[in-house]
Amino acid sequence: MTPQTDPQAGAAVKAADRAHVFHSWSAQELIDPLAVAGAEGSYFWDYDGKRYLDFTSGLVFTNIGYQHPKVVAAIQEQAAKLATFAPAFAVEARSEAARLIAERTPGDLDKIFFTNGGADAVEHAVRMARLHTGRPKVLSAYRSYHGGTQQAINVTGDPRRWASDSGTAGVVHFWAPFLYRSRFYAETEEQECARALEHLETTIAFEGPSTVAAIVLETIPGTAGIMVPPAGYLAGVREICDKYGIVFVLDEVMAGFGRTGTWFAADLYGVVPDLMTFAKGVNSGYVPLGGVAISAEIAQTFARRPYPGGLTYSGHPLACAAAVATLTAMAEEGVVENAAQLGETVVGPALRELAERHPSVGEVRGVGMFWALELVRDRETREPLVPYNATGEANAPMAAFAAAAKAHGLWPFVNMNRTHVVPPCTVTEAELKDGLAALDAALSVADEHTV
């Protein structure tokens, strides 16, 4: 699709937005949202006709790209057939979506509870764990994001939690492994793994194992910086959970459905959790959908005991039809394999080459179409490019970097001291190379703030 220029229409869209839309995570008078006219594949464009290569995948959800014709057609066909129906009934699209998801989840995660998104999936996973164990506490990592609803934001570890954290949600945070900024004075991945596991088990011991219902972890933390866990860590957490009868919850909302070059990031580590949350890539966000994949043991808890939870739009037919079309197209078109191959042969090597030339890049990490660059002022000391949770003038270097990327036609995903490289999993090699060239130019701006 060729972008059309219509500045007058764009101005009207912008005016209505500024007059009536209340934006999330924002000081309303300090933001300037771009008016988007359209999108296709890996690109979107504004009303002035400027195109941007989307290195954010929306909010890391358009795994199959924008306006995929098979998914759009499936939504249209489902709307004509049965646009909506209550969740207590067996509906073809709902049943088929659950079957296709269960085919791809690891182990015996064969029961699917549908939600409207990732945050409420985490809410329900925590509720299931507490009811299954009869215990109150949940453990989660400081470097994490699990959603914006009340329980999910308390399970979250990053600063967005602070305004809503009353200390009464029954959540205890711990340090997960991250060698580049180790909290354990580790010098190798093996040390980091062993010390992180020891720290976790000590935390459980002092909290009281009999009080801990669940450990909730992003398989690969996303928003916090795509911190690929060291070999053996997730398996070690699985062993700790088994030892103390704790439910192991993996949050695959961001990492799932092809993002890591596998159907789920858990597949990279051979680990099977008791509960797995998902959303985003399950249908590329075309219609809101999330869910919890449930093990046989936890499903049995509610075989004759009603589960006290539900949603009006659980398993919405339009969302489930989009999921069926998305998963089918991904399988037929080799989308997961494309993410794995390009991550290994194009993105990884190119980012490592950029790191050699740009002093602002402290570390490169990632897999598939799931990468991050850690930006620093000083490579030797690893001083971050901007302070933790920086805003305003303190965040100016990151703001300048983001502006430079946009000026070169690249829409970046920046968070604190990191820029993510998370294009659609359908991205082509040529598109990647264009985006990486724009990233190269933008990093030169970040370099200006290094010592």
LINKA-V173940 format. One record per backbone hydrogen bond with DSSP energy under -1.0 kcal/mol. NH is the residue of the N-H (numbers start at 1). CO is the residue of the C=O. Records with the same first field share a line. If there is no record, write none. Layout:
# LINKA-V173940
NH=CO  CO
This chain:
# LINKA-V173940
6=47
10=6
11=7
12=8
13=9
14=10
15=11
16=12
17=13
18=14
19=15
20=16
21=17
30=27
37=45
38=45
40=43
41=66
43=40
44=52
45=38
46=50
49=46
52=44
53=409
54=42
55=53  411
59=57
60=56
61=57
62=57
63=61
65=62
66=41
72=68
73=69
74=70
75=71
76=72
77=73
78=74
79=75
80=76
81=77
82=78
89=86
95=91
96=92
97=93
98=94
99=95
100=96
101=97
102=98
103=99
104=101
105=101
109=106
110=108
111=294
113=292
115=290
121=117
122=118
123=119
124=120
125=121
126=122
127=123
128=124
129=125
130=126
131=127
132=128
133=129
134=130
137=211
138=170
139=214
140=172
142=174
144=142
153=149
154=150
155=151
156=152
158=144
161=158
162=159
164=161
172=138
174=140
181=178
182=179
192=188
193=189
194=190
195=191
196=192
197=193
198=194
199=195
200=196
201=197
202=198
203=199
204=200
205=201
206=202
207=203
208=204
211=208
212=209
213=137
214=137
215=247
216=139
217=249
219=251
225=222
226=222
228=226
233=230
236=232
237=233
238=234
239=235
240=236
241=237
242=238
243=239
244=240
246=241
247=213
249=215
250=275
251=217
252=277
256=252
257=263
258=262
261=258
267=264
268=265
269=266
271=266
274=248
275=248
276=293
277=250
278=291
282=279
283=280
285=280
286=283
290=115
291=278
292=113
293=276
294=111
295=274
299=295
300=296
302=299
303=300
309=307
314=311
316=313
320=316
321=317
322=318
323=319
324=320
325=321
326=322
327=323
328=324
329=325
330=326
331=327
332=328
333=329
335=330
338=334
339=335
340=336
341=337
342=338
343=339
344=340
345=341
346=342
347=342
348=343
350=346
351=347
352=348
353=349
354=350
355=351
356=352
358=354
361=358
362=374
365=372
367=370
369=259
370=367
371=421
372=365
373=419
374=363
375=417
376=360
377=383
378=383
382=378
385=375
390=387
394=391
395=392
396=393
399=395
400=396
401=397
402=398
403=399
404=400
405=401
406=402
407=403
408=404
409=406
410=405
411=53
415=418
418=415
419=373
420=413
421=371
422=55
425=63
427=424
432=428
433=429
434=430
435=431
436=432
437=433
438=434
439=435
440=436
441=437
442=438
443=439
445=442
446=442
447=443
449=446
450=447
451=377
